[in-house]
Amino acid sequence: MPLRNLAWLLVVPALVLLGIAVTSSAPAPDKDYLLVRQMVDVLAEVDANYYRELSDDDRQKLVEDMINGGLRQLDPHSEYLNKKKLDEFKLSSEGSFGGVGIVLGVDAETHQLKVRNPMIGTPAYDAGVLANDLILKIDNTPIAPLPGAGSDAYERLEAERGAIEQAKKLIKGELGSKVTLTLRRAGRIPTDFEVQLTRSRIELHPIVGVVRKKDDPTKWEWFADPAAKIALIRLKEGFSDLTTKELRAAVDQINEAGARGLIIDLRDNPGGLLNEAIDVANLFLTDGQKIVSTRNRHGGERSFSAKKDGARFLPTADNPRAMAVLVNRNSASASEIVASALQDHGRAVIVGERSFGKGSVQKLLYLNPDKTAAVKLTTETYWRPSGKNIHRAPSLKEADDWGVRPDEGLEVPTSELERVRYSFEVERLDFVSGKPGFATDPAAKPPVPRGTDGRPLYDDTKPFEDRVLNKAVEALRKRVG
C-alpha cells in the first residue's frame, strides 16, 4: 500500500465520515481505496458496538496497534512511530537529550523516588547531587512515596515505572532553563535541601573502557592487559552520531600509549545507524577495502568502501597491532556490519558466540510535513564483503550462513546468567556515587538483578570471570608476541 494511505489511517474520525459519505454515484474504487475502506469499516463497527465507548486516545491507539500489527507481519524491524516514539528514536540516534543528568530509581526502604546515580559530567554531577539522594519535590510538584511491600508486585512495578516516567517529564525541559529539586540526604544537616540545576544537553557516551580513572572519573583506563599492551574498548550503546567520534578519540589515546593489541567489545550492542557502522569499520581498514553493500527490491546496489587516510590502528613493521572483536547472540545489525567487515578482510578475529543475524536496513519515512509521525520500514538488505547476507529468516533457521561466527577455536558459549552478569558489570562502569570532593558513599553501587523470587541472581561479592574477554586476550598475546 502506498505510504500516503498509511497516513490516512491516522485520521480516524475523518475516515469514518468518508465511509458514510460515499454514495452509489461515486466512481469505481481502486484497490488502495478498498484496502483503506476495510479499516474504516472495522473502526465504524468498533465505534458502534464495542461494549464500552472508546475515547479519542483509545481510537488512536487502536489504529496504531493495527498498523504495527500488520507491519510486524512483514518483518519484526518495521514499525509505525507516533510523535513520542519518533522523539525516542531520534534521541537514540543522536546520542543526547536535554536534562540534568540523573538516573532515577526507587528506594527499597522508603519507597521514595531517588537518585540512582548522577551521570558524570552533567549539571547534577557538577552540583554535587549524590547517589541515593531521595527526591521529595520537583519544582513545586511533591513526589509522594510509592506503594510498599504489602502491595501487589505487578502493581508496584507499574507504579514505579509510572512515577519514574512522570518525574522524567518534570525534570526534562528547554535547554538553559532551570529546575529545582528538593532532596533528602541521610547524615546531612539539614537532611532536606534544595538544589537548582540548569538543563543542558546530556550525552549518552557510547564508548567505555576497562575502568574509570580514580583521580578523574571522566577518563578511562584502556588496557585490559597492560604488560602486553592490549587495550579494550566497549561500544555499549547502539551506533549513534557520537560513536565514531568517541571511538576515534579512544583509539588515538591507545595509539599514543603504544597499544599492540585492541579488543572491540560489541556484545549486546543492538546496532543503529548504518553510516556510523561504515565509519567505525573505516577506522581499521585501508583505502578501497569493501565494508558493506546494500540491495533494494529492484536489485539496485550501493557499495561502501574504506576511504584513504581513515584508518587509525593499522599494523606496521615494528608493531603488529592485532585486533579481536567480541560478539554474542545480541550483537546485531551495525555491530554485525563492523564484525563481518573486519573478519572478511582478516583484520580481526571474532571471539564469543554467533551474532544475532540481522541483515536488513530500515529507512525512516515521514508521513506528514510536520514530521510528527513516520514509518520505520525495511527497504534494503545488506551484504558483507564476502558476498553473503547474514540475515536469519524464520524459514532459514537451520541454514549455516546467518550471523557472524567466531573464528575457529575462539567460540565461547555463555550461559544466560553469565550474560546477565556481564551486562551488569558494564552498567556498573557508569555508576558513580557523585563528584569527587563531595561526601559520596563509597559503598553505593547499582542493585544486583533479582529473580522472580526476589533473590539476587548471583553473589556480587565474587569477582566476575569474563571468559570471552580472557579468550580474546589470550589470542592477541600470541599475535603480538
ABEGO torsion letter per residue (X at the ends): XBAAAAAAAABAAAAAAAAAABBAABBBBBAAAAAAAAAAAAAAAAAAABABBBBAAAAAAAAAAAAAAAAAAABAABBBBBAAAAAAAAAAAAGBBBBAGBBBBBBAAAGBBBBABBBBGBAAAAAGBBBGBBBABBEABBBBBBBBAABBAAAAAAAAAAAAAAAAAAABEBBGBBBBBBBBBBGBOBABBBBBBBBBBBBBBABBBABBBAABAABBBABABAAAGBBBBBBABBBBAAAAAAAAAAAAAAAAAGBABBBBBABGBAEEBAAAAAAAAAAABBBGBBABBBBBAAGBBBBBBBBBGABAABBBAABAGBBBBBBBAABBEAAAAAAAAAAAAGABBBBEBBBAGBABBBBBBBABAAGABBBBBBABBBBBAAGBBABBBAAAAABAABEBBBBBGABBBBBAAAAAAAAAAAAAAABBAEBBGBBBBAABBBBBBBBAAGBBABBAABBBBBAAAAAAAAAAAAAAX
